Amino acid sequence: MKVTVTEKNFSDMLKSPQPLLLHFWSDFCGPCKVQSRVLEQIDEKYRDAVLIGDINTQNHPDWTEAFGIRSTPTVLVFYKGNLSARLTGVYSLTKIEEIISKEEVLD
């Protein structure tokens, strides 16, 4: 499910039993638009099993710096409070499903 990520709710999202996918993107980034469409497919297919948050790097440079984002798109995958994957570049639906299925949360 798509979520709005804030400093107030971020720690609660990390504690969630669902994986959290943080998508760092930029307005001028063509590959970011492609990755957004893939994440929309993930959201449609696994709405109740996965949390997805978008972070615009231009609007949130503090988050970008805190997570060491050097290029966009980058998707950080958290599960039970831990960073389990860092995906830089465009990843296919199949590859993202493979990564998050390792957490045994997808049906």
C-alpha positions in Angstrom: 0.0 0.0 0.0 1.2 3.5 -0.9 2.1 5.5 2.2 3.2 9.0 2.9 6.6 8.9 4.7 7.2 11.5 7.4 9.7 11.8 10.2 6.9 11.1 12.6 5.7 7.9 11.1 8.9 6.4 9.7 9.9 4.5 12.9 6.4 3.0 13.0 6.7 1.9 9.4 10.0 0.2 10.1 8.3 -1.8 12.9 5.6 -3.0 10.5 5.4 -6.7 9.7 5.3 -5.7 6.0 8.4 -4.8 4.0 8.8 -1.1 3.4 10.0 0.0 0.0 11.4 3.6 0.0 11.6 4.9 -3.5 14.0 7.8 -3.9 13.4 9.7 -7.2 13.9 13.0 -9.0 11.6 15.1 -11.2 14.1 15.1 -14.1 14.9 11.4 -14.0 13.4 9.3 -16.8 14.4 5.9 -15.2 12.6 7.1 -12.0 9.3 7.2 -13.9 9.9 3.7 -15.2 10.6 2.5 -11.6 7.5 4.3 -10.4 5.4 2.3 -12.8 6.9 -1.0 -11.6 6.3 0.0 -7.9 2.6 0.8 -8.9 2.4 -2.8 -10.2 3.8 -4.0 -6.9 1.2 -1.9 -5.0 -1.7 -3.2 -7.1 -0.6 -6.8 -6.7 0.5 -6.8 -3.1 -1.4 -3.9 -1.6 -1.8 -5.4 1.9 1.6 -7.1 2.0 4.0 -4.3 1.2 4.3 -0.6 2.1 5.7 1.7 -0.5 6.8 5.3 0.1 8.1 7.8 -2.4 10.7 10.4 -1.5 11.5 13.2 -3.9 15.2 13.8 -3.5 14.9 17.5 -4.4 12.2 18.1 -1.8 13.9 16.0 0.9 17.7 16.5 0.7 17.9 15.6 4.4 16.5 12.1 3.8 18.6 11.7 0.7 21.8 12.5 2.6 20.8 10.4 5.7 20.3 7.3 3.5 23.4 7.9 1.3 21.5 8.2 -1.9 23.9 9.1 -4.7 21.7 8.4 -7.7 18.1 7.9 -8.6 16.1 5.8 -8.8 17.1 4.0 -5.6 14.7 1.8 -3.7 15.6 0.8 -0.1 13.9 -2.3 1.1 13.4 -2.5 4.9 12.0 -5.5 6.7 11.5 -5.6 10.5 13.5 -2.5 11.0 16.5 -3.7 9.0 17.7 -2.6 5.6 17.6 -5.8 3.6 18.3 -4.5 0.0 19.4 -1.4 -1.8 18.3 -1.3 -5.4 19.9 1.4 -7.5 18.7 1.8 -11.1 15.6 0.3 -12.6 14.5 -3.1 -11.4 11.8 -5.2 -13.0 8.6 -6.4 -11.3 10.0 -9.9 -11.2 13.3 -8.9 -9.6 11.6 -6.9 -6.9 9.1 -9.7 -6.2 12.1 -12.1 -5.9 13.8 -9.7 -3.4 10.8 -9.2 -1.2 9.7 -12.8 -1.4 12.8 -13.7 0.5 11.1 -12.2 3.5 8.3 -14.8 3.0 5.5 -12.1 3.0 4.2 -12.5 -0.5 1.6 -15.1 -1.4 
